[in-house]
């Protein structure tokens, strides 16, 4: 009985060591997980409520500019892409907890976010717009006094709206996603939505809404986020540079963003 107990302890110790080795992060590459064919898996998080960058088609499949860009990067680097959908304000936390390798979700590379994550080179810049109903008399920042402006939680627009509210005297209402923001607008629970310009234009065309650009800000461009200190960002930057040189990113812009001036 004593020999069996000792053997059990030895096996338990070996298992613990192997598990610890397998769970350690690697600053030079993405997840060490592999599929059934032995191909490395790249775990990406997104918030699929931000068309035309990321959303789901009627069958529930991911689609959009960022989704196709992510697949191009994964193919270029020899990974199988695994996408996880979550709320936008939980994306950075998922990186910090090592649940995913990268975030590709229309995220602006702000200085505040750079304190917690590393970013790739910027791959797109949109700017911000205010979204209104077609019959609204709100046509400029000066018309926002006393109004309610809706924003999506965790976005650069949330931060921007709070600053503008101090100067232009409007109330800020925060919601979970851009789709809900449009519902709030159509239901008259907010007067204006404040969001990425590309996304706003899409909603204008889809739902017959109106709006105007924010003339006050010059926000940073969109970039891919990684855990702090992870060298995998260098590989992704090389892939982005190659895709840019080959005209692939331009093709994505023409496919998904051609309706934005």
GUGUDREN-306333 format. One record per residue (C-alpha): residue in one letter; residue number from 1; x, y, z. Coordinates in nm, 3 decimals, always signed. Example, Ala and Ser with C-alpha at 12.3 -4.5 7.8 and 13.67 -1.06 7.14 Angstrom:
2
[node A,1,[+1.230,-0.450,+0.780]],
[node S,2,[+1.367,-0.106,+0.714]],
END
This chain:
261
[node X,1,[+0.000,+0.000,+0.000]],
[node X,2,[+0.286,+0.240,+0.082]],
[node X,3,[+0.447,+0.182,-0.259]],
[node X,4,[+0.120,+0.253,-0.440]],
[node X,5,[+0.075,+0.574,-0.242]],
[node X,6,[+0.425,+0.688,-0.330]],
[node X,7,[+0.369,+0.616,-0.697]],
[node X,8,[+0.044,+0.812,-0.689]],
[node X,9,[+0.225,+1.112,-0.538]],
[node X,10,[+0.498,+1.094,-0.803]],
[node X,11,[+0.243,+1.088,-1.086]],
[node X,12,[+0.057,+1.380,-0.932]],
[node X,13,[+0.378,+1.585,-0.913]],
[node X,14,[+0.470,+1.506,-1.274]],
[node X,15,[+0.121,+1.609,-1.387]],
[node X,16,[+0.143,+1.937,-1.198]],
[node X,17,[+0.480,+2.022,-1.353]],
[node X,18,[+0.354,+1.947,-1.704]],
[node X,19,[+0.040,+2.153,-1.649]],
[node X,20,[+0.246,+2.446,-1.523]],
[node X,21,[+0.475,+2.431,-1.825]],
[node X,22,[+0.180,+2.421,-2.061]],
[node X,23,[+0.009,+2.719,-1.898]],
[node X,24,[+0.304,+2.956,-1.906]],
[node X,25,[+0.271,+3.244,-2.153]],
[node X,26,[+0.499,+3.288,-2.450]],
[node X,27,[+0.603,+3.642,-2.532]],
[node X,28,[+0.717,+3.546,-2.880]],
[node X,29,[+0.405,+3.383,-3.028]],
[node X,30,[+0.033,+3.341,-2.987]],
[node X,31,[-0.146,+3.059,-2.803]],
[node X,32,[+0.036,+2.726,-2.788]],
[node X,33,[-0.295,+2.541,-2.836]],
[node X,34,[-0.327,+2.343,-3.156]],
[node X,35,[-0.613,+2.197,-3.358]],
[node X,36,[-0.653,+1.831,-3.449]],
[node X,37,[-0.414,+1.877,-3.741]],
[node X,38,[-0.143,+2.027,-3.521]],
[node X,39,[-0.191,+2.381,-3.652]],
[node X,40,[-0.140,+2.662,-3.398]],
[node X,41,[-0.455,+2.843,-3.286]],
[node X,42,[-0.475,+3.222,-3.268]],
[node X,43,[-0.736,+3.327,-3.012]],
[node X,44,[-0.899,+3.660,-3.093]],
[node X,45,[-1.166,+3.854,-2.906]],
[node X,46,[-1.409,+4.097,-3.066]],
[node X,47,[-1.739,+4.266,-2.991]],
[node X,48,[-1.956,+4.171,-3.288]],
[node X,49,[-2.198,+4.462,-3.268]],
[node X,50,[-2.001,+4.718,-3.468]],
[node X,51,[-2.083,+4.692,-3.840]],
[node X,52,[-1.919,+4.717,-4.086]],
[node X,53,[-1.613,+4.624,-3.880]],
[node X,54,[-1.754,+4.324,-3.692]],
[node X,55,[-2.103,+4.179,-3.674]],
[node X,56,[-2.288,+3.855,-3.750]],
[node X,57,[-2.472,+3.757,-4.066]],
[node X,58,[-2.827,+3.608,-4.053]],
[node X,59,[-2.677,+3.261,-3.999]],
[node X,60,[-2.477,+3.383,-3.700]],
[node X,61,[-2.136,+3.382,-3.869]],
[node X,62,[-1.886,+3.659,-3.800]],
[node X,63,[-1.841,+3.911,-4.081]],
[node X,64,[-1.691,+4.253,-4.142]],
[node X,65,[-1.372,+4.443,-4.217]],
[node X,66,[-1.193,+4.338,-3.896]],
[node X,67,[-1.304,+3.975,-3.929]],
[node X,68,[-1.160,+3.942,-4.278]],
[node X,69,[-0.844,+4.126,-4.174]],
[node X,70,[-0.799,+3.886,-3.883]],
[node X,71,[-0.831,+3.584,-4.113]],
[node X,72,[-0.574,+3.736,-4.350]],
[node X,73,[-0.329,+3.787,-4.064]],
[node X,74,[-0.385,+3.433,-3.932]],
[node X,75,[-0.331,+3.284,-4.279]],
[node X,76,[-0.018,+3.494,-4.332]],
[node X,77,[+0.133,+3.375,-4.002]],
[node X,78,[+0.017,+3.013,-4.026]],
[node X,79,[-0.249,+3.008,-3.754]],
[node X,80,[-0.604,+2.884,-3.731]],
[node X,81,[-0.822,+3.172,-3.613]],
[node X,82,[-1.056,+3.120,-3.318]],
[node X,83,[-1.290,+3.417,-3.251]],
[node X,84,[-1.463,+3.485,-2.920]],
[node X,85,[-1.747,+3.738,-2.900]],
[node X,86,[-1.783,+3.951,-2.586]],
[node X,87,[-1.886,+4.297,-2.468]],
[node X,88,[-1.655,+4.575,-2.577]],
[node X,89,[-1.581,+4.692,-2.223]],
[node X,90,[-1.454,+4.343,-2.135]],
[node X,91,[-1.203,+4.309,-2.420]],
[node X,92,[-0.897,+4.456,-2.247]],
[node X,93,[-0.970,+4.252,-1.936]],
[node X,94,[-0.969,+3.935,-2.149]],
[node X,95,[-0.621,+4.025,-2.275]],
[node X,96,[-0.494,+4.097,-1.926]],
[node X,97,[-0.629,+3.763,-1.803]],
[node X,98,[-0.458,+3.581,-2.095]],
[node X,99,[-0.791,+3.445,-2.217]],
[node X,100,[-0.712,+3.557,-2.573]],
[node X,101,[-0.402,+3.642,-2.778]],
[node X,102,[-0.530,+3.962,-2.937]],
[node X,103,[-0.828,+4.194,-2.973]],
[node X,104,[-0.943,+4.313,-3.314]],
[node X,105,[-1.261,+4.514,-3.264]],
[node X,106,[-1.246,+4.862,-3.409]],
[node X,107,[-1.046,+4.970,-3.104]],
[node X,108,[-0.876,+5.309,-3.109]],
[node X,109,[-0.517,+5.309,-2.986]],
[node X,110,[-0.557,+5.574,-2.715]],
[node X,111,[-0.283,+5.673,-2.473]],
[node X,112,[-0.499,+5.558,-2.182]],
[node X,113,[-0.541,+5.209,-2.329]],
[node X,114,[-0.167,+5.190,-2.402]],
[node X,115,[-0.111,+5.183,-2.026]],
[node X,116,[-0.274,+4.839,-2.016]],
[node X,117,[-0.213,+4.681,-2.357]],
[node X,118,[+0.023,+4.703,-2.652]],
[node X,119,[-0.105,+4.799,-2.998]],
[node X,120,[-0.010,+4.710,-3.351]],
[node X,121,[+0.042,+4.977,-3.614]],
[node X,122,[-0.286,+5.152,-3.697]],
[node X,123,[-0.481,+4.996,-3.981]],
[node X,124,[-0.773,+5.241,-4.018]],
[node X,125,[-0.890,+5.587,-3.911]],
[node X,126,[-1.253,+5.699,-3.917]],
[node X,127,[-1.326,+5.990,-3.686]],
[node X,128,[-1.654,+6.039,-3.496]],
[node X,129,[-2.008,+6.141,-3.590]],
[node X,130,[-2.333,+6.232,-3.419]],
[node X,131,[-2.632,+6.021,-3.530]],
[node X,132,[-2.982,+6.172,-3.530]],
[node X,133,[-3.329,+6.090,-3.659]],
[node X,134,[-3.403,+6.216,-4.009]],
[node X,135,[-3.648,+6.481,-3.887]],
[node X,136,[-3.426,+6.608,-3.605]],
[node X,137,[-3.343,+6.977,-3.581]],
[node X,138,[-3.008,+6.892,-3.419]],
[node X,139,[-2.746,+6.980,-3.678]],
[node X,140,[-2.443,+7.102,-3.483]],
[node X,141,[-2.274,+7.088,-3.144]],
[node X,142,[-2.451,+7.405,-3.037]],
[node X,143,[-2.787,+7.230,-3.077]],
[node X,144,[-2.694,+6.965,-2.816]],
[node X,145,[-2.756,+7.182,-2.508]],
[node X,146,[-3.008,+7.012,-2.279]],
[node X,147,[-3.020,+6.699,-2.498]],
[node X,148,[-2.930,+6.338,-2.417]],
[node X,149,[-2.642,+6.187,-2.614]],
[node X,150,[-2.597,+5.810,-2.616]],
[node X,151,[-2.259,+5.633,-2.631]],
[node X,152,[-2.132,+5.277,-2.613]],
[node X,153,[-1.961,+5.173,-2.290]],
[node X,154,[-1.583,+5.139,-2.304]],
[node X,155,[-1.538,+5.321,-2.635]],
[node X,156,[-1.334,+5.628,-2.718]],
[node X,157,[-1.666,+5.799,-2.790]],
[node X,158,[-1.768,+5.755,-2.426]],
[node X,159,[-1.461,+5.949,-2.317]],
[node X,160,[-1.507,+6.210,-2.589]],
[node X,161,[-1.875,+6.267,-2.512]],
[node X,162,[-1.805,+6.326,-2.145]],
[node X,163,[-1.556,+6.598,-2.233]],
[node X,164,[-1.788,+6.761,-2.486]],
[node X,165,[-2.079,+6.748,-2.240]],
[node X,166,[-1.899,+6.986,-2.007]],
[node X,167,[-1.867,+7.245,-2.283]],
[node X,168,[-2.195,+7.198,-2.469]],
[node X,169,[-2.428,+7.115,-2.179]],
[node X,170,[-2.578,+6.779,-2.271]],
[node X,171,[-2.638,+6.459,-2.073]],
[node X,172,[-2.449,+6.138,-2.156]],
[node X,173,[-2.629,+5.803,-2.152]],
[node X,174,[-2.420,+5.485,-2.175]],
[node X,175,[-2.537,+5.157,-2.330]],
[node X,176,[-2.380,+4.818,-2.400]],
[node X,177,[-2.356,+4.822,-2.779]],
[node X,178,[-2.414,+5.028,-3.093]],
[node X,179,[-2.726,+4.836,-3.193]],
[node X,180,[-2.888,+4.924,-2.861]],
[node X,181,[-2.776,+5.283,-2.913]],
[node X,182,[-2.978,+5.300,-3.236]],
[node X,183,[-3.279,+5.142,-3.063]],
[node X,184,[-3.260,+5.410,-2.794]],
[node X,185,[-3.251,+5.678,-3.065]],
[node X,186,[-3.546,+5.536,-3.259]],
[node X,187,[-3.744,+5.501,-2.936]],
[node X,188,[-3.675,+5.865,-2.840]],
[node X,189,[-3.493,+5.764,-2.521]],
[node X,190,[-3.191,+5.958,-2.644]],
[node X,191,[-3.176,+6.255,-2.879]],
[node X,192,[-2.842,+6.175,-3.044]],
[node X,193,[-2.602,+5.885,-3.077]],
[node X,194,[-2.225,+5.947,-3.077]],
[node X,195,[-2.015,+5.683,-3.251]],
[node X,196,[-1.745,+5.598,-3.502]],
[node X,197,[-1.812,+5.778,-3.830]],
[node X,198,[-1.800,+5.464,-4.045]],
[node X,199,[-2.052,+5.289,-3.823]],
[node X,200,[-2.277,+5.596,-3.812]],
[node X,201,[-2.286,+5.620,-4.192]],
[node X,202,[-2.387,+5.255,-4.210]],
[node X,203,[-2.682,+5.313,-3.977]],
[node X,204,[-2.782,+5.626,-4.170]],
[node X,205,[-2.809,+5.429,-4.493]],
[node X,206,[-2.967,+5.122,-4.336]],
[node X,207,[-3.231,+5.296,-4.127]],
[node X,208,[-3.282,+5.633,-4.294]],
[node X,209,[-3.117,+5.829,-4.014]],
[node X,210,[-2.922,+6.152,-4.035]],
[node X,211,[-2.632,+6.316,-3.853]],
[node X,212,[-2.318,+6.529,-3.868]],
[node X,213,[-1.947,+6.483,-3.812]],
[node X,214,[-1.775,+6.583,-3.490]],
[node X,215,[-1.547,+6.873,-3.590]],
[node X,216,[-1.363,+6.894,-3.258]],
[node X,217,[-1.167,+6.570,-3.226]],
[node X,218,[-0.882,+6.397,-3.399]],
[node X,219,[-0.898,+6.052,-3.245]],
[node X,220,[-0.622,+5.793,-3.288]],
[node X,221,[-0.668,+5.526,-3.551]],
[node X,222,[-0.784,+5.169,-3.498]],
[node X,223,[-0.523,+4.907,-3.407]],
[node X,224,[-0.497,+4.549,-3.283]],
[node X,225,[-0.446,+4.509,-2.908]],
[node X,226,[-0.216,+4.257,-2.734]],
[node X,227,[-0.121,+4.172,-2.376]],
[node X,228,[+0.139,+4.413,-2.242]],
[node X,229,[+0.495,+4.309,-2.330]],
[node X,230,[+0.395,+4.039,-2.580]],
[node X,231,[+0.635,+4.023,-2.877]],
[node X,232,[+0.369,+3.867,-3.102]],
[node X,233,[+0.275,+4.224,-3.195]],
[node X,234,[+0.594,+4.238,-3.406]],
[node X,235,[+0.484,+3.943,-3.620]],
[node X,236,[+0.142,+4.097,-3.669]],
[node X,237,[+0.296,+4.431,-3.767]],
[node X,238,[+0.501,+4.253,-4.033]],
[node X,239,[+0.186,+4.083,-4.162]],
[node X,240,[-0.003,+4.415,-4.168]],
[node X,241,[+0.281,+4.580,-4.361]],
[node X,242,[+0.277,+4.299,-4.618]],
[node X,243,[-0.102,+4.313,-4.656]],
[node X,244,[-0.081,+4.690,-4.699]],
[node X,245,[+0.194,+4.657,-4.961]],
[node X,246,[-0.003,+4.394,-5.152]],
[node X,247,[-0.315,+4.615,-5.154]],
[node X,248,[-0.519,+4.370,-4.948]],
[node X,249,[-0.619,+4.626,-4.683]],
[node X,250,[-0.723,+4.865,-4.959]],
[node X,251,[-0.944,+4.591,-5.101]],
[node X,252,[-1.109,+4.547,-4.762]],
[node X,253,[-1.170,+4.922,-4.738]],
[node X,254,[-1.334,+4.921,-5.082]],
[node X,255,[-1.549,+4.622,-4.989]],
[node X,256,[-1.665,+4.729,-4.643]],
[node X,257,[-1.606,+5.104,-4.611]],
[node X,258,[-1.665,+5.246,-4.959]],
[node X,259,[-1.986,+5.419,-4.847]],
[node X,260,[-1.791,+5.654,-4.618]],
[node X,261,[-1.655,+5.974,-4.768]],
END
